[in-house]
């Protein structure tokens, strides 16, 4: 054990005292009024170490500033919703111009058709699209449409993909299922990703009962060649619909999403996040045969109440989305995301290897959307070590709950990020030897899907200062 590990509480208090004072004051107010203190669980205090900015004031490009005035290079990018960069000038200007005409009306506006045309040009397999505000609305509408079209009730979800909707059909499958009737939970079944035998067994078990299969085209590694096509064919043979959730892969894997990269045409697909560069917009799209059931022209089948959102066609959000998609069409956004992400991966892999931590810190995912794993001395995924790495990169000016790059990240940002991780990894290496509790300040972060909150315990021993 390092002989200078103990007795550092005073030095830590001196170095960090008041650093998050404004955030701490806001936190007390927020938790008194807002369950969880935030409006997205992924942004909650339980997802970050104690020494983290609680509130961000502004952002520009790949930089953000917290309410205490500290600047960070950022890699969460609005939970992957910001692909071009914060306050991307032409997108902001498009939204501003639209607001000069008003933001919401009692009849449609031309912004809706303009955005739909640009979207359908971006996603060749889609024949119709309907906009809404968040991913949950889009995926739940896809599920409703599949049930209506097939007359079946069961939905098959990919068990390896962590989130599809806040609605009961999905949340009922997680440990946080209080309030979801068992009868609803029983209507969702699951299969493993990239395992066609498991999917075959599922369809054999529920033959003729599954309305739809829903999964992301990819999450971390690419699917095995032919897997998605085989899964779609299996789905169709049983009379079910094949749905791709492209919230993350859309406008990041390629302009046309994962379906374009992997050469697969779904019956229905959902998009959001990066397509609006942070503005609130999502989309359900698909083949006309299915989407038309939510329209006014068909008379051969019952109507489907597909999507009806008061704010789904706000002018500024659709104008921002149209401009975002134009930038993706006219500029090398996708190439840049992959190139700058590859540079980040190379730099971090070198830093990890330099500290001999290849068995404890691992990068996963596509270059345009990297995540990382933090493992303890036994090689087991560890929230305390994740919190420590976050804590130490934050102390060095990098906010990286993931390693999601944007069009605004440049080589200098990557170099600064690698240097910050290099310093943080020194602490990580020492924590493996001495015990993470000696370096992590306060409680570790927690997983979102847990049945109960963990009572706050005594603060962990403070970490050693490192040059």
KOLKOL-974054 format. One record per residue (C-alpha): residue in three letters; x, y, z. Coordinates in steps of 0.05 Angstrom, whole numbers, padded with zeros to 5 digits. Example, Ala and Ser with C-alpha at 12.3 -4.5 7.8 and 13.67 -1.06 7.14 Angstrom:
BEGIN
site type->ALA, east->00246, north->-00090, up->00156
site type->SER, east->00273, north->-00021, up->00143
//
This chain:
BEGIN
site type->UNK, east->00000, north->00000, up->00000
site type->UNK, east->00026, north->00069, up->-00016
site type->UNK, east->00049, north->00103, up->00048
site type->UNK, east->00018, north->00169, up->00027
site type->UNK, east->-00053, north->00142, up->00016
site type->UNK, east->-00080, north->00155, up->00086
site type->UNK, east->-00092, north->00221, up->00119
site type->UNK, east->-00110, north->00259, up->00055
site type->UNK, east->-00179, north->00281, up->00074
site type->UNK, east->-00156, north->00352, up->00089
site type->UNK, east->-00118, north->00359, up->00024
site type->UNK, east->-00177, north->00333, up->-00016
site type->UNK, east->-00224, north->00379, up->00020
site type->UNK, east->-00179, north->00437, up->00004
site type->UNK, east->-00173, north->00419, up->-00070
site type->UNK, east->-00247, north->00404, up->-00081
site type->UNK, east->-00280, north->00450, up->-00030
site type->UNK, east->-00332, north->00493, up->-00064
site type->UNK, east->-00318, north->00465, up->-00133
site type->UNK, east->-00391, north->00443, up->-00141
site type->UNK, east->-00423, north->00493, up->-00094
site type->UNK, east->-00474, north->00520, up->-00144
site type->UNK, east->-00491, north->00449, up->-00166
site type->UNK, east->-00500, north->00427, up->-00093
site type->UNK, east->-00547, north->00484, up->-00080
site type->UNK, east->-00589, north->00468, up->-00141
site type->UNK, east->-00589, north->00394, up->-00124
site type->UNK, east->-00624, north->00407, up->-00058
site type->UNK, east->-00677, north->00448, up->-00093
site type->UNK, east->-00686, north->00398, up->-00149
site type->UNK, east->-00695, north->00336, up->-00106
site type->UNK, east->-00748, north->00372, up->-00064
site type->UNK, east->-00790, north->00384, up->-00127
site type->UNK, east->-00770, north->00332, up->-00179
site type->UNK, east->-00771, north->00257, up->-00165
site type->UNK, east->-00699, north->00236, up->-00175
site type->UNK, east->-00676, north->00307, up->-00184
site type->UNK, east->-00677, north->00302, up->-00260
site type->UNK, east->-00724, north->00286, up->-00317
site type->UNK, east->-00683, north->00229, up->-00346
site type->UNK, east->-00658, north->00171, up->-00303
site type->UNK, east->-00592, north->00170, up->-00341
site type->UNK, east->-00579, north->00241, up->-00317
site type->UNK, east->-00593, north->00226, up->-00244
site type->UNK, east->-00544, north->00236, up->-00187
site type->UNK, east->-00541, north->00160, up->-00177
site type->UNK, east->-00508, north->00153, up->-00245
site type->UNK, east->-00448, north->00196, up->-00227
site type->UNK, east->-00396, north->00199, up->-00172
site type->UNK, east->-00404, north->00248, up->-00115
site type->UNK, east->-00350, north->00292, up->-00145
site type->UNK, east->-00386, north->00309, up->-00209
site type->UNK, east->-00421, north->00370, up->-00238
site type->UNK, east->-00494, north->00364, up->-00218
site type->UNK, east->-00520, north->00415, up->-00268
site type->UNK, east->-00494, north->00441, up->-00335
site type->UNK, east->-00506, north->00513, up->-00355
site type->UNK, east->-00488, north->00514, up->-00429
site type->UNK, east->-00452, north->00479, up->-00484
site type->UNK, east->-00418, north->00496, up->-00550
site type->UNK, east->-00388, north->00446, up->-00598
site type->UNK, east->-00359, north->00389, up->-00556
site type->UNK, east->-00351, north->00432, up->-00494
site type->UNK, east->-00399, north->00443, up->-00435
site type->UNK, east->-00396, north->00489, up->-00375
site type->UNK, east->-00427, north->00472, up->-00308
site type->UNK, east->-00465, north->00521, up->-00264
site type->UNK, east->-00400, north->00532, up->-00225
site type->UNK, east->-00366, north->00556, up->-00288
site type->UNK, east->-00320, north->00496, up->-00300
site type->UNK, east->-00308, north->00475, up->-00372
site type->UNK, east->-00307, north->00403, up->-00396
site type->UNK, east->-00295, north->00366, up->-00460
site type->UNK, east->-00359, north->00325, up->-00464
site type->UNK, east->-00373, north->00255, up->-00491
site type->UNK, east->-00444, north->00241, up->-00467
site type->UNK, east->-00470, north->00288, up->-00520
site type->UNK, east->-00541, north->00292, up->-00491
site type->UNK, east->-00545, north->00216, up->-00483
site type->UNK, east->-00523, north->00209, up->-00556
site type->UNK, east->-00575, north->00260, up->-00581
site type->UNK, east->-00524, north->00312, up->-00603
site type->UNK, east->-00487, north->00288, up->-00665
site type->UNK, east->-00463, north->00354, up->-00694
site type->UNK, east->-00445, north->00389, up->-00630
site type->UNK, east->-00479, north->00434, up->-00580
site type->UNK, east->-00509, north->00498, up->-00608
site type->UNK, east->-00490, north->00479, up->-00679
site type->UNK, east->-00498, north->00547, up->-00713
site type->UNK, east->-00540, north->00529, up->-00774
site type->UNK, east->-00586, north->00484, up->-00734
site type->UNK, east->-00598, north->00537, up->-00681
site type->UNK, east->-00610, north->00589, up->-00735
site type->UNK, east->-00661, north->00545, up->-00769
site type->UNK, east->-00699, north->00537, up->-00704
site type->UNK, east->-00696, north->00612, up->-00691
site type->UNK, east->-00724, north->00629, up->-00759
site type->UNK, east->-00781, north->00580, up->-00749
site type->UNK, east->-00800, north->00610, up->-00682
site type->UNK, east->-00811, north->00677, up->-00716
site type->UNK, east->-00874, north->00644, up->-00746
site type->UNK, east->-00898, north->00612, up->-00681
site type->UNK, east->-00885, north->00543, up->-00654
site type->UNK, east->-00952, north->00506, up->-00651
site type->UNK, east->-01017, north->00511, up->-00690
site type->UNK, east->-01084, north->00478, up->-00698
site type->UNK, east->-01069, north->00453, up->-00768
site type->UNK, east->-01006, north->00425, up->-00800
site type->UNK, east->-00950, north->00470, up->-00825
site type->UNK, east->-00903, north->00464, up->-00884
site type->UNK, east->-00847, north->00447, up->-00835
site type->UNK, east->-00879, north->00379, up->-00828
site type->UNK, east->-00877, north->00361, up->-00902
site type->UNK, east->-00808, north->00391, up->-00911
site type->UNK, east->-00781, north->00349, up->-00854
site type->UNK, east->-00817, north->00286, up->-00877
site type->UNK, east->-00788, north->00293, up->-00947
site type->UNK, east->-00717, north->00302, up->-00920
site type->UNK, east->-00727, north->00243, up->-00872
site type->UNK, east->-00753, north->00195, up->-00926
site type->UNK, east->-00696, north->00216, up->-00971
site type->UNK, east->-00648, north->00197, up->-00915
site type->UNK, east->-00680, north->00129, up->-00900
site type->UNK, east->-00692, north->00094, up->-00967
site type->UNK, east->-00730, north->00034, up->-00938
site type->UNK, east->-00782, north->00079, up->-00905
site type->UNK, east->-00844, north->00098, up->-00945
site type->UNK, east->-00883, north->00138, up->-00892
site type->UNK, east->-00863, north->00173, up->-00828
site type->UNK, east->-00897, north->00202, up->-00768
site type->UNK, east->-00861, north->00249, up->-00720
site type->UNK, east->-00866, north->00252, up->-00644
site type->UNK, east->-00823, north->00277, up->-00587
site type->UNK, east->-00787, north->00218, up->-00555
site type->UNK, east->-00764, north->00148, up->-00568
site type->UNK, east->-00814, north->00115, up->-00522
site type->UNK, east->-00873, north->00143, up->-00560
site type->UNK, east->-00844, north->00119, up->-00626
site type->UNK, east->-00828, north->00048, up->-00604
site type->UNK, east->-00895, north->00040, up->-00567
site type->UNK, east->-00932, north->00064, up->-00629
site type->UNK, east->-00893, north->00012, up->-00670
site type->UNK, east->-00914, north->-00042, up->-00621
site type->UNK, east->-00987, north->-00020, up->-00623
site type->UNK, east->-00986, north->-00019, up->-00699
site type->UNK, east->-00956, north->-00089, up->-00702
site type->UNK, east->-01009, north->-00116, up->-00654
site type->UNK, east->-01064, north->-00084, up->-00695
site type->UNK, east->-01038, north->-00110, up->-00761
site type->UNK, east->-01026, north->-00181, up->-00738
site type->UNK, east->-01083, north->-00188, up->-00688
site type->UNK, east->-01032, north->-00217, up->-00639
site type->UNK, east->-01010, north->-00194, up->-00570
site type->UNK, east->-00940, north->-00219, up->-00555
site type->UNK, east->-00879, north->-00175, up->-00568
site type->UNK, east->-00809, north->-00205, up->-00573
site type->UNK, east->-00753, north->-00159, up->-00550
site type->UNK, east->-00678, north->-00168, up->-00553
site type->UNK, east->-00656, north->-00183, up->-00481
site type->UNK, east->-00586, north->-00156, up->-00495
site type->UNK, east->-00610, north->-00086, up->-00512
site type->UNK, east->-00621, north->-00044, up->-00450
site type->UNK, east->-00678, north->00003, up->-00466
site type->UNK, east->-00737, north->00008, up->-00513
site type->UNK, east->-00791, north->00049, up->-00478
site type->UNK, east->-00815, north->00077, up->-00412
site type->UNK, east->-00882, north->00045, up->-00426
site type->UNK, east->-00908, north->-00018, up->-00391
site type->UNK, east->-00895, north->-00067, up->-00447
site type->UNK, east->-00820, north->-00057, up->-00437
site type->UNK, east->-00809, north->-00030, up->-00366
site type->UNK, east->-00849, north->-00090, up->-00341
site type->UNK, east->-00790, north->-00134, up->-00363
site type->UNK, east->-00740, north->-00097, up->-00319
site type->UNK, east->-00728, north->-00100, up->-00244
site type->UNK, east->-00762, north->-00031, up->-00240
site type->UNK, east->-00830, north->-00060, up->-00256
site type->UNK, east->-00871, north->-00038, up->-00196
site type->UNK, east->-00938, north->-00012, up->-00221
site type->UNK, east->-00939, north->-00055, up->-00283
site type->UNK, east->-00993, north->-00110, up->-00281
site type->UNK, east->-00968, north->-00181, up->-00288
site type->UNK, east->-01017, north->-00191, up->-00345
site type->UNK, east->-00980, north->-00137, up->-00383
site type->UNK, east->-00911, north->-00163, up->-00364
site type->UNK, east->-00930, north->-00232, up->-00391
site type->UNK, east->-00942, north->-00203, up->-00460
site type->UNK, east->-00868, north->-00189, up->-00472
site type->UNK, east->-00819, north->-00245, up->-00486
site type->UNK, east->-00745, north->-00242, up->-00503
site type->UNK, east->-00689, north->-00271, up->-00545
site type->UNK, east->-00613, north->-00264, up->-00546
site type->UNK, east->-00577, north->-00220, up->-00596
site type->UNK, east->-00538, north->-00252, up->-00653
site type->UNK, east->-00565, north->-00321, up->-00633
site type->UNK, east->-00612, north->-00345, up->-00687
site type->UNK, east->-00621, north->-00412, up->-00652
site type->UNK, east->-00649, north->-00376, up->-00591
site type->UNK, east->-00698, north->-00337, up->-00636
site type->UNK, east->-00720, north->-00402, up->-00670
site type->UNK, east->-00733, north->-00433, up->-00602
site type->UNK, east->-00774, north->-00372, up->-00582
site type->UNK, east->-00818, north->-00375, up->-00644
site type->UNK, east->-00827, north->-00450, up->-00634
site type->UNK, east->-00850, north->-00437, up->-00563
site type->UNK, east->-00899, north->-00382, up->-00583
site type->UNK, east->-00916, north->-00402, up->-00654
site type->UNK, east->-00969, north->-00357, up->-00685
site type->UNK, east->-00973, north->-00313, up->-00623
site type->UNK, east->-00918, north->-00261, up->-00632
site type->UNK, east->-00939, north->-00195, up->-00664
site type->UNK, east->-00869, north->-00166, up->-00673
site type->UNK, east->-00795, north->-00173, up->-00660
site type->UNK, east->-00760, north->-00109, up->-00639
site type->UNK, east->-00685, north->-00098, up->-00631
site type->UNK, east->-00630, north->-00049, up->-00645
site type->UNK, east->-00590, north->-00065, up->-00708
site type->UNK, east->-00527, north->-00067, up->-00664
site type->UNK, east->-00506, north->-00044, up->-00596
site type->UNK, east->-00433, north->-00060, up->-00586
site type->UNK, east->-00403, north->-00107, up->-00637
site type->UNK, east->-00432, north->-00115, up->-00708
site type->UNK, east->-00479, north->-00173, up->-00718
site type->UNK, east->-00453, north->-00236, up->-00750
site type->UNK, east->-00461, north->-00234, up->-00826
site type->UNK, east->-00532, north->-00253, up->-00845
site type->UNK, east->-00560, north->-00253, up->-00774
site type->UNK, east->-00608, north->-00195, up->-00783
site type->UNK, east->-00634, north->-00222, up->-00850
site type->UNK, east->-00643, north->-00291, up->-00819
site type->UNK, east->-00681, north->-00261, up->-00760
site type->UNK, east->-00725, north->-00220, up->-00806
site type->UNK, east->-00741, north->-00281, up->-00849
site type->UNK, east->-00757, north->-00323, up->-00787
site type->UNK, east->-00802, north->-00267, up->-00762
site type->UNK, east->-00839, north->-00262, up->-00829
site type->UNK, east->-00848, north->-00337, up->-00835
site type->UNK, east->-00886, north->-00336, up->-00770
site type->UNK, east->-00928, north->-00277, up->-00794
site type->UNK, east->-00897, north->-00224, up->-00747
site type->UNK, east->-00869, north->-00156, up->-00762
site type->UNK, east->-00795, north->-00139, up->-00759
site type->UNK, east->-00780, north->-00073, up->-00723
site type->UNK, east->-00712, north->-00039, up->-00717
site type->UNK, east->-00700, north->00011, up->-00661
site type->UNK, east->-00651, north->00061, up->-00692
site type->UNK, east->-00651, north->00112, up->-00637
site type->UNK, east->-00576, north->00104, up->-00628
site type->UNK, east->-00553, north->00076, up->-00694
site type->UNK, east->-00593, north->00125, up->-00736
site type->UNK, east->-00552, north->00184, up->-00762
site type->UNK, east->-00491, north->00155, up->-00728
site type->UNK, east->-00475, north->00088, up->-00759
site type->UNK, east->-00492, north->00121, up->-00825
site type->UNK, east->-00541, north->00173, up->-00852
site type->UNK, east->-00590, north->00117, up->-00864
site type->UNK, east->-00576, north->00082, up->-00797
site type->UNK, east->-00557, north->00011, up->-00782
site type->UNK, east->-00606, north->-00016, up->-00834
site type->UNK, east->-00564, north->00017, up->-00888
site type->UNK, east->-00498, north->-00009, up->-00860
site type->UNK, east->-00523, north->-00080, up->-00852
site type->UNK, east->-00566, north->-00082, up->-00915
site type->UNK, east->-00632, north->-00099, up->-00880
site type->UNK, east->-00701, north->-00070, up->-00893
site type->UNK, east->-00748, north->-00072, up->-00833
site type->UNK, east->-00823, north->-00068, up->-00834
site type->UNK, east->-00822, north->-00011, up->-00784
site type->UNK, east->-00765, north->00030, up->-00754
site type->UNK, east->-00758, north->00083, up->-00701
site type->UNK, east->-00709, north->00141, up->-00701
site type->UNK, east->-00693, north->00200, up->-00655
site type->UNK, east->-00634, north->00227, up->-00616
site type->UNK, east->-00581, north->00251, up->-00667
site type->UNK, east->-00632, north->00265, up->-00722
site type->UNK, east->-00651, north->00330, up->-00687
site type->UNK, east->-00583, north->00347, up->-00657
site type->UNK, east->-00613, north->00351, up->-00588
site type->UNK, east->-00681, north->00381, up->-00606
site type->UNK, east->-00739, north->00340, up->-00582
site type->UNK, east->-00761, north->00297, up->-00641
site type->UNK, east->-00769, north->00224, up->-00658
site type->UNK, east->-00799, north->00185, up->-00715
site type->UNK, east->-00837, north->00122, up->-00730
site type->UNK, east->-00828, north->00101, up->-00802
site type->UNK, east->-00839, north->00041, up->-00845
site type->UNK, east->-00873, north->00007, up->-00903
site type->UNK, east->-00937, north->00039, up->-00928
site type->UNK, east->-00974, north->-00027, up->-00920
site type->UNK, east->-00969, north->-00019, up->-00844
site type->UNK, east->-00963, north->00056, up->-00833
site type->UNK, east->-01027, north->00071, up->-00873
site type->UNK, east->-01069, north->00040, up->-00817
site type->UNK, east->-01055, north->00102, up->-00777
site type->UNK, east->-01082, north->00146, up->-00833
site type->UNK, east->-01149, north->00169, up->-00860
site type->UNK, east->-01152, north->00138, up->-00929
site type->UNK, east->-01159, north->00063, up->-00918
site type->UNK, east->-01227, north->00030, up->-00911
site type->UNK, east->-01208, north->-00044, up->-00914
site type->UNK, east->-01184, north->-00049, up->-00841
site type->UNK, east->-01199, north->-00018, up->-00774
site type->UNK, east->-01165, north->00048, up->-00757
site type->UNK, east->-01104, north->00049, up->-00711
site type->UNK, east->-01095, north->00108, up->-00664
site type->UNK, east->-01022, north->00110, up->-00682
site type->UNK, east->-00991, north->00175, up->-00656
site type->UNK, east->-01024, north->00239, up->-00635
site type->UNK, east->-00979, north->00288, up->-00598
site type->UNK, east->-00995, north->00361, up->-00586
site type->UNK, east->-00922, north->00379, up->-00591
site type->UNK, east->-00900, north->00328, up->-00642
site type->UNK, east->-00897, north->00378, up->-00699
site type->UNK, east->-00869, north->00439, up->-00664
site type->UNK, east->-00841, north->00483, up->-00719
site type->UNK, east->-00773, north->00498, up->-00689
site type->UNK, east->-00758, north->00425, up->-00673
site type->UNK, east->-00776, north->00402, up->-00743
site type->UNK, east->-00738, north->00460, up->-00775
site type->UNK, east->-00677, north->00441, up->-00733
site type->UNK, east->-00686, north->00368, up->-00753
site type->UNK, east->-00691, north->00385, up->-00827
site type->UNK, east->-00627, north->00426, up->-00822
site type->UNK, east->-00591, north->00372, up->-00783
site type->UNK, east->-00608, north->00321, up->-00836
site type->UNK, east->-00585, north->00369, up->-00890
site type->UNK, east->-00517, north->00375, up->-00856
site type->UNK, east->-00512, north->00300, up->-00854
site type->UNK, east->-00530, north->00297, up->-00928
site type->UNK, east->-00482, north->00352, up->-00952
site type->UNK, east->-00423, north->00346, up->-00905
site type->UNK, east->-00377, north->00287, up->-00884
site type->UNK, east->-00408, north->00280, up->-00816
site type->UNK, east->-00409, north->00204, up->-00814
site type->UNK, east->-00338, north->00198, up->-00839
site type->UNK, east->-00315, north->00247, up->-00786
site type->UNK, east->-00351, north->00210, up->-00730
site type->UNK, east->-00316, north->00146, up->-00749
site type->UNK, east->-00248, north->00177, up->-00761
site type->UNK, east->-00245, north->00219, up->-00697
site type->UNK, east->-00274, north->00161, up->-00657
site type->UNK, east->-00220, north->00115, up->-00685
site type->UNK, east->-00167, north->00166, up->-00663
site type->UNK, east->-00197, north->00168, up->-00593
site type->UNK, east->-00198, north->00092, up->-00590
site type->UNK, east->-00125, north->00087, up->-00611
site type->UNK, east->-00103, north->00139, up->-00559
site type->UNK, east->-00142, north->00107, up->-00503
site type->UNK, east->-00120, north->00037, up->-00520
site type->UNK, east->-00048, north->00060, up->-00517
site type->UNK, east->-00060, north->00093, up->-00450
site type->UNK, east->-00095, north->00032, up->-00422
site type->UNK, east->-00038, north->-00013, up->-00446
site type->UNK, east->00013, north->00036, up->-00418
site type->UNK, east->-00015, north->00024, up->-00349
site type->UNK, east->-00023, north->-00051, up->-00359
site type->UNK, east->-00099, north->-00045, up->-00350
site type->UNK, east->-00123, north->-00084, up->-00411
site type->UNK, east->-00158, north->-00134, up->-00366
site type->UNK, east->-00193, north->-00079, up->-00326
site type->UNK, east->-00212, north->-00023, up->-00374
site type->UNK, east->-00240, north->-00042, up->-00442
site type->UNK, east->-00268, north->-00002, up->-00499
site type->UNK, east->-00329, north->-00030, up->-00534
site type->UNK, east->-00374, north->-00010, up->-00592
site type->UNK, east->-00366, north->00022, up->-00659
site type->UNK, east->-00315, north->00079, up->-00667
site type->UNK, east->-00372, north->00130, up->-00675
site type->UNK, east->-00405, north->00107, up->-00610
site type->UNK, east->-00353, north->00079, up->-00561
site type->UNK, east->-00370, north->00056, up->-00490
site type->UNK, east->-00323, north->00029, up->-00437
site type->UNK, east->-00324, north->-00026, up->-00386
site type->UNK, east->-00292, north->-00020, up->-00317
site type->UNK, east->-00272, north->-00086, up->-00283
site type->UNK, east->-00246, north->-00099, up->-00213
site type->UNK, east->-00189, north->-00143, up->-00190
site type->UNK, east->-00230, north->-00205, up->-00204
site type->UNK, east->-00248, north->-00182, up->-00274
site type->UNK, east->-00320, north->-00168, up->-00254
site type->UNK, east->-00358, north->-00106, up->-00279
site type->UNK, east->-00353, north->-00055, up->-00223
site type->UNK, east->-00395, north->00007, up->-00208
site type->UNK, east->-00343, north->00032, up->-00157
site type->UNK, east->-00288, north->00029, up->-00209
site type->UNK, east->-00333, north->00062, up->-00261
site type->UNK, east->-00346, north->00118, up->-00211
site type->UNK, east->-00272, north->00125, up->-00197
site type->UNK, east->-00255, north->00132, up->-00271
site type->UNK, east->-00310, north->00183, up->-00280
site type->UNK, east->-00288, north->00220, up->-00218
site type->UNK, east->-00216, north->00225, up->-00241
site type->UNK, east->-00231, north->00245, up->-00313
site type->UNK, east->-00279, north->00298, up->-00288
site type->UNK, east->-00224, north->00325, up->-00243
site type->UNK, east->-00181, north->00331, up->-00306
site type->UNK, east->-00234, north->00368, up->-00348
site type->UNK, east->-00268, north->00311, up->-00385
site type->UNK, east->-00341, north->00291, up->-00375
site type->UNK, east->-00346, north->00221, up->-00405
site type->UNK, east->-00403, north->00176, up->-00381
site type->UNK, east->-00391, north->00145, up->-00450
site type->UNK, east->-00342, north->00161, up->-00506
site type->UNK, east->-00392, north->00187, up->-00558
site type->UNK, east->-00359, north->00234, up->-00607
site type->UNK, east->-00392, north->00289, up->-00648
site type->UNK, east->-00377, north->00327, up->-00712
site type->UNK, east->-00348, north->00382, up->-00667
site type->UNK, east->-00294, north->00338, up->-00634
site type->UNK, east->-00226, north->00353, up->-00664
site type->UNK, east->-00156, north->00325, up->-00657
site type->UNK, east->-00137, north->00374, up->-00601
site type->UNK, east->-00198, north->00351, up->-00561
site type->UNK, east->-00177, north->00278, up->-00570
site type->UNK, east->-00106, north->00293, up->-00547
site type->UNK, east->-00131, north->00329, up->-00485
site type->UNK, east->-00179, north->00272, up->-00470
site type->UNK, east->-00126, north->00219, up->-00476
site type->UNK, east->-00081, north->00259, up->-00429
site type->UNK, east->-00138, north->00264, up->-00379
site type->UNK, east->-00151, north->00189, up->-00382
site type->UNK, east->-00077, north->00175, up->-00375
site type->UNK, east->-00077, north->00212, up->-00308
site type->UNK, east->-00142, north->00179, up->-00286
site type->UNK, east->-00115, north->00110, up->-00304
site type->UNK, east->-00056, north->00120, up->-00257
site type->UNK, east->-00106, north->00126, up->-00200
site type->UNK, east->-00146, north->00066, up->-00226
site type->UNK, east->-00083, north->00024, up->-00226
site type->UNK, east->-00067, north->00044, up->-00154
site type->UNK, east->-00139, north->00031, up->-00133
site type->UNK, east->-00133, north->-00041, up->-00159
site type->UNK, east->-00074, north->-00050, up->-00112
site type->UNK, east->-00097, north->-00010, up->-00052
site type->UNK, east->-00173, north->-00017, up->-00056
site type->UNK, east->-00221, north->00028, up->-00093
site type->UNK, east->-00251, north->00054, up->-00028
site type->UNK, east->-00186, north->00091, up->-00013
site type->UNK, east->-00193, north->00132, up->-00076
site type->UNK, east->-00267, north->00140, up->-00090
site type->UNK, east->-00300, north->00199, up->-00055
site type->UNK, east->-00370, north->00183, up->-00030
site type->UNK, east->-00417, north->00129, up->-00056
site type->UNK, east->-00408, north->00094, up->-00122
site type->UNK, east->-00457, north->00103, up->-00180
site type->UNK, east->-00512, north->00052, up->-00188
site type->UNK, east->-00547, north->00015, up->-00244
site type->UNK, east->-00613, north->00046, up->-00266
site type->UNK, east->-00652, north->-00019, up->-00266
site type->UNK, east->-00655, north->-00037, up->-00192
site type->UNK, east->-00716, north->-00053, up->-00151
site type->UNK, east->-00698, north->-00011, up->-00090
site type->UNK, east->-00656, north->00050, up->-00076
site type->UNK, east->-00594, north->00038, up->-00035
site type->UNK, east->-00592, north->00076, up->00031
site type->UNK, east->-00534, north->00125, up->00033
site type->UNK, east->-00476, north->00098, up->00074
site type->UNK, east->-00415, north->00130, up->00104
site type->UNK, east->-00371, north->00166, up->00055
site type->UNK, east->-00314, north->00124, up->00029
site type->UNK, east->-00243, north->00143, up->00046
site type->UNK, east->-00217, north->00199, up->00003
site type->UNK, east->-00171, north->00187, up->-00055
site type->UNK, east->-00097, north->00203, up->-00058
site type->UNK, east->-00075, north->00265, up->-00094
site type->UNK, east->-00037, north->00251, up->-00158
site type->UNK, east->00006, north->00297, up->-00198
//
